Amino acid sequence: MADFIWRGLEYDGLERIRVEEGGMVRATSIIDSARGRYSYEIVCESDWTFRQLRLEAATDERTLLITFDGSGGWEVDGQARGDLSEAVDLDLSITPFTNTLPIRRLDLAIGEEGDTTVAFVSFPDLEVDLDAQRYTRLDEDLYLFESLDSDFSREITVDREGIVVEYPGLFERL
């Protein structure tokens, strides 16, 4: 079990998260941000393959439930989402934690790159769409993140567990 705190830079905020690894990976978090107050729980397989998100938005009292069966079957709030069938990871724009999922799952060697398609959740509207992404491991603790659907990219610094330490312009770990 490990606890982390991130400070939001683009949107002022603070996230407190607890990550527990065992037979499954479970992350529970509370975010107080200029975009609202949110709490979430993410559950992954032990290899960091995403399985479930339960997110609560305190500001508008909305809950979002996303599940993935590991073989292309996605549900959002109980509704099948065939348009997400290519996704294998989850990305919440409000936290750097979800970058850890593909970083850990892909397990890249230095110099290797890996592409992933994610179910991308935007905030504060909680819309869920596809986003193609690439991670390139530049060094032991440095990854180049690229959105393949836009010109957005950042070099992300992580610790030896793949947890984000610095996401320039967006987040920093305290």
N, C-alpha and C positions, 0 to 999 in steps of 0.2 A: 504494500500500500504506500502511495506517495501523494503528497499534496503540493499543488502549484498555485501561483498567483500571477496573472498577466494584467498589465495595464494597457488599455486601449489608447492608441495614439491618434489615429484619424478621427475616431469618435471617442471622446473622453469616456472612460469606463474602467471597471475593475472586474476581473473574473477570478473566482476561487473554485478550484477543481480538485477532486480526489480520484485517483486512478488505482483500481485494485486489479491485480493479475492473479489468476489461478487457473481453474478449468476454463473460465471465460475471462474476458476483460470487461470491466464495468467502470465507467467514468460518470461521476455525478458532479454537477456544477451549478453555480449561481453567478449570474452576470448582472451587474448594475451598470448601465451604459446610457449615453445620451440618446440611444435608440430604444431604451426601455429596460425593464427588469425581466429577466428570463431565468428559468431553471431548466436543466435538461439531464437526462440519463441516456448514455449510449452503451449498448451491449455489443460486444464483438466476440467472435471465436478466439481461441488462444493464439491463432496465427494472425490476429487483427483483421479478419474478414468481418465487415459490418453485418449486424443482424437486426438491431432495433434502436430507434430513437423515440424517446418521449420527451416533448418539450412543452413547457408552460410559459405563456406570455402573461405576466401579471398585469401589464398595462391595459390590455384589452380583454383579459380573462379568456384567452384562446389557448387551446391545447392542440398540438400537432403530434401525430403518431405515424412513424414511418417504419415499415418492416421490409426485410429483404430475405428471400429464401436461399440465396447463394447460387441460384441458377437462372437468374433473369426475372424472377417474380418479385415485383415491388408493389407495396400497398401504401397509400397515403390516406390516413384517416379511414381505414377500412375499405377503401376503393382501389381496385386493381389499377395499376398505371403501366400499361403496356409500352407507353412512350419512354419509360425509364429502363426498358429491358437490357439495354447495352451497359448500364451503370453497374459498377462493382464496388464503389466506395461512396461515402457520404461526405459532403463539404458544407459546413455551416459558415456563412460569411462573417459571423459575429465572433468567432473564436479561432485561434491558431491550433487548437487541439486536433481538429479533424485532419490537419496535414500529417499528423503522426500515423493515422491509419494506413495510407498508402506507403509512407516511408517505412514503417515496420513490415507491412505485408509484402512489399516488393523486395526488401532486403538487398538493395543494390550494393555492388562493390564500387570502390572509387573509380570514376571514369565511366560507369555504366549509366544508362538512362532507361526509364520505364514510363510507358504511357498508361493512363487510366481514364475511365469515364466515370463521372460522379453524378449523383443526385445532389444538385446544388440548391441550398435553401438560402434565399435572400431575406434580408431583414430591413424594415420591420414587417413587410407584407407576408412573409412566410410562404412565398411561392416556391415551388419545387420544379426545377428544370434540369436538363442534361448539360454537362460541361465537360469538354475533353481537356485533359491536363497532362503535363509531362514533368517528371522529376528526374534531375540529373545529379548524381552524387559527385560533387567537386572535390571533397576532402572528407576526412573522418567525421567532421562536425558541420559540414556545409553542403547544402543542396540548392540547385537552381530550380525554382518552381516556375512553370510557364503555363498560362491558360492558352490552349491551342485554338480557342474560338475568339481570342482578342489579342491585343499586344501587351497584356499585363504579364509582368514577370518580376520576380524578386529572388535574391539570394537569401535563403533562410538558414540561420544558425540553430543547431540542435545540440542537445546533450547526448551522452553515449547511449541513452535509451530511446533516442529519436523524438524526444519531446522538445518543442520549439522553445528556444531561449530568446531569439530576436528575429522579428519579421519586420524589416525596415519600413517605417512609415505607418505601420498598422498596429503591431503589438510588441511588447517587451516583457520578459519575465522578471518579476521582482524577487 
